[in-house]
Amino acid sequence: MQDSVSSHAYEAPNSQVAQYQHELFGQCRNTLEAFQGLGDVAEDMRILSLNAELAAGRAGSYGVSIRALTQYTRELVNRLEQINLEMGKVEAFKEADELEQSESVPYEEETYQEAEYAEEATYDEYASEEYAEGDYDYSDQDYDNAGYTDEGDQAIAALLAQFEQENGGVKYLNEQAKRIAEVVSQSNSIATNMAIEAATAGQYEGTFTNVANDMRGFVDTLKNMVTRAQDSIEKAFRAEKSLKELEASARQ
């Protein structure tokens, strides 16, 4: 069995494959959305470290250890910013967003159409009565709807294939989540050490305790991001596994 789903499995030959493709695409997208605020958290951590370093400088000998911890914090911030930058370059999901935006109807157009429909209310009532008296053939309409669904399935299949080829698919997201989880673990250690140092900082205890608490807040935010992302990644892996199994069965 291949490590990744081949491009042939992304061609949506039947409804079952299309179902798994939509699930896979949706969960990958959810993972990226889980980390949408990563850049903001990194910037807040950077500002906190700079302010804490200034406070540590004013604290003299009481702030030596705190100052070292703030410098380490900025190293973690750089790692978060790098991860955020890399995930922002995933083109497949950018194209999906652009496609959805292009298909959305502007508010002005909707308003105009609502007014137009209001003017034709009398005609609609008459038409409804006419169709109620006899049979109306919806086969053409059903055919158009089915065609639209097929087109959507093909678009999802193409974007998944692009994501697999350019970025590595679900494995890429899993690796990024692990990198962020490592930063979370190390940030939590920094917050703990800051709290310990604050307890022995004399008159600066309150200041450094606030820094430690703020750091813990950022850690909690990052933890929530990772937890949400890992849940989506797990579901994505299951959908990908199902696609591989369908592909293997089709080749037998």
Secondary structure, 3 states (H helix, E strand, C coil): CCCCCCHHHHCCCCHHHHHHHHHHHHHHHHHHHHCCCHHHHHHHHHHHHHHHHHHHHHCHHHHHHHHHHHHHHHHHHHHHHHHHHHHCCCHHHHHHHHHHHHHCCCHHHHHHHHHHHHHCHHHHHHHHHHHHHCCCCCHHHHHHHHHHHHHHHHHHHHHHHHHHHHHCCHHHHHHHHHHHHHHHHHHHHHHHHHHHHHCCCHHHHHHHHHHHHHHHHHHHHHHHHHHHHHHHHHHHHHHHHHHHHHHHHHHC
